[in-house]
């Protein structure tokens, strides 16, 4: 443990803070977090937190979700410019237009979205809960926003629903090609390919397992197989190497990094803890409007 980590842990204890980190964060941040989570677990732990100060090591929509679910707490996002390109691909006006075109459809919103987008949706979901939530909504027609890859994957899994899919994506996952997956399998012929459903359909077709970040980690740890290709952000492979040092983990392609997730540094976390800067602030009307879809996600998911 380095000096920065020791300072963070000492200050976290002094200020009685809770640090939640996403799996895509660098290992030095993951190592000082109270919980390393996917976005669903992060939302659940933020909602149930007793601590008055929550430090979110992730991107803005995660910090907004924490504030919406536990509005009385102080929520800090130490890197204010850590956004999500997918979240920026759609505006509330786009959803309202889709509602006019499909007035009897439920709007299921991937949690990788802004508070404003959540406010005009019926229920949020994560990659781990999307199938369950799409099945659970009473409407036969569903508008799925904003990830076309996850939406297409869920549409195949839930054929009884008529699903309209918005044309957005995670640029990082969408950048993986069928050739990338085939090359990785050729380079590591004994390895199992574990893929995130934000990947393209032709990549998922080559996967041995498809699941959320947490599900990929669970599969890799519980499987008797010794070698895996990880088709999601490289932070997951790095964490798996520490959790299962006796197994081999390869990223599906080099440089598979979410630049926004990597903007946050350990020094940022320490500085935010010291100063109390970078608080996530949402108005009461914003929180009230967005909370229903997030609360429903936690209940149904």
N, C-alpha and C positions, 0 to 999 in steps of 0.2 A: 504494500500500500504506500502510495507516495504522499508527499507533504500536503498537496492540494486536497487529496481525498480525506486525509486526517482532519484537515481544517473544516471541510464540509461536514463530516460526521460529527465533530464537536459542536459546530454551530447549529446543525440540525437538532441535536439533543437539547442544546440550550434554548432554542426557540420553539421546541416541541413541534417541529414541522414533519410533514409526511412527504416523502419524495417518491413519485411514481414515474417510472421510465419505460418507454416503449422498447421493444426488442431491436429496433433499428438504430438505437443510440450506440455510441462507441462503448467499448467494454469498460473503460475507466468510469463512465457514468453509470452503466448497469451495475457495477460492483458496489456503488455507494447508495443505490436506491433501496427503499424499503420493499418495493415490489416492482418486478419487471413484468410487463403485461402486454397483451394485445389491446386494441382499442376498446373492446367490450369489457374486459376485466378492469381496465383503467377507469372506465365510466362507472362500473359497479363499485369499485373501491373508493372512488371520489365521492359518490353518493353516500356511502356508509361511513365516511371518515369522521372520527371524533376530533382530530387535530384541527386547530384554528387556521393553520397555515399549510397550504398545499403547493408543492413545487412540481410542476408538470414538465418533464423532460420528453418533449415530443414536438408536435406542431400545433398551430393555433387552434384548429378545430377541437383538438383533445382538451386544451385548456378551457375553451369555451364550454365544452360539454361538462367539465368538472364544475365550472361556475354555475351553469344552469341547473345541475342536479343537486348542488349544495351551495345555494346562493349566499348563505350567511358567512361562508368561509372566505378567507383571503387566498386568491389563486394567483400564483406567479408563473409566468412563462419567460424564462431567462433569456431567450432569443426571440425578440419581438418580430423579426422578419422571417421566422420559420413558418412558412405557409404550406399549402397543398395545392399543386397545379390542378388536380382533378376538381377540387372544391371551387376553383376559379373558373371552371368551364361552363358553369350554369348559374343563372340568376333566378330569383323568385318569379320574375315576370315570365320566364320560360315555363315554369311549373304552372302558373296560372293559365297560360295558353293551352298547355296540355290538358288541364282540368276542363277547359271549355270544350275541347275536342272529344274528351272521354269523361263526361259528367258522372258516370256511374262507377268510375274506377277509384280504387284506393291508391294513394301515393305512398310508396315505400321508398324511403330515402336512405341511401348508404351513409353511414355516420361520417364519412370523409366529406364533410360539407359544412357550410357556414351556419351560424345561428339563424340568419335570415331565411335560409333554405329550409332548415328544420321547422321553422315557424309556419311554413305553408305546406307541410307534409303531414300525413296521418300517423306514420310510425317510422322510426329509424331502424336500421339493422346494421350489423357488422358482417364480415365475410363468414364468420362462424355461425351466425344466427339467421342469415338471410333466407335460407330455405325454410326453416321453421316458421319464420315470421310471414313469409309469403303464403305458406299453407294456412297459417292461423287467421289471417284477415278474412272476414266474412265475404267480402266482395269477390266475385268471380274474375273481374277485370282488375288489373294492377298496372300502374305506371311505375316503372323502376328507374330511379335516378341515382347518380349520374353515370355509373360505370357500365358501359356496354358489355364488357367481357364478363364481369360478374353476373350482370343481368341475363346474358345469353346462357351462361352455365346454369343459373337457377331456372330459367324457362324450360330447359331440357329436363331438369329434375322434377319440375312441377307442371307436367303437361296439362293438368286439369284446369289451370288458370290461363287466361288470355293476358299476356304481358306485353305492354308497350315499353320499349327500352330507349332511354335517352342516349345520344351519341357522345358520351364522354369517356374518359379512361384515365388510368394511372400511367403517365408517360414512361415511368421506369419499367413497370411490368410489361406494358404494351410493346416496349422496345425489344423484348426477347422474341426471336423468330423461330419458326419451325426448324430451320437449319441450325440455329444455336443449340436447340434441344437435341437434335440428332447428332451433332458433333460432340456434345458432352457425353452422350450415351456411347458413342464410338470410342471416345478417349478413356472412358471408365466403364468398360463393358459389364462389370459385375455389380455396378452401383444401381440403386433404386432411385428413380427420379420423383421427387416430392415437389409439387407445384402449387402455387397460390392461384385461386380462381380469378384474380385480376389479370392473369396471363391470357393470351390469345387462345382461341379454340384449337388451332392446329398445334399449339404447344401442349395444351391440356390433353389432347388426344394421345400424346406420347408418354404421359405421366403414369407412374405406378400408383401414385396417391395424390389426391387433390384435397387441399384443406386450408384453413386459415393459418396465420402464423403460429398460434398456440397449438393448433391441431398438427401442423407439420412437426413441431418440436416434440409433441407427445408421441407421434408415430415413429419418429427417428429413435427416441429413447426406448420405446417399448418393443420395437421390432428386433427380432433376432438377427437381422441382416447387419453386416459389418461396415457397409459403405453406401454413401448416399450423395446424390446430386441435389442441391437445394435451389429451386427456382423461385426465389424471392430475395429481398434485399439482403446483402451479404452479412449484415449484423446478426441475422439468424444463424448462419453457418458458424460465425465466430462464437456465439453463445453455445451452440451445440458442441463445439470443440472443447469448451470448458466443462460442460455437463457430462459429456461422454468421451473422455480422452482416449478410450480404447477403440473408438470407431473413426472412420475417415469421412470427412465432409468436404464436398467441392461445390463451388458456386457454378451455376449453369453457364455463366460467361464472366469474363473479367470486367471489373469496373461496374459491377451491378450495385450501384449506390443511389440512395435517395439523398440528393444534395441538401434538401431542406431539413431532413432529419439530422444530417451531419453538421448543420450550422451551429448547433448547441455544443458548447465546450464545458469542461469541468470548471474552468475559470469563470465562465458565465454563471454557472450554478452558484459558485461561491460568492461572486459579486452580488447576485440577486438576493441571496440569503443575508449578506452583510447589510445591504442598503434598503431592502424591501422594495426595490424598483421593479418595474415591468409587470405591474399588477394587471390582470385581465378584468376589465370593467364592462359590464353590460347593464343596460337600464332595466328597471322592473318590468316594463312592457315587453322588452325583448326576451327576458327570461320567462315570463309567463307564456308568451306565444310559442317559444321553442320547447318548453319543458314537457308539454304533453306528448310529443312524438318521441322524445328521449325516454321519458318514464315508461311509456308503453313498450319501448324496445327492451328495457331492463326487465319488465314484467313478463313479456312474451318470450324473450330470449333465454 
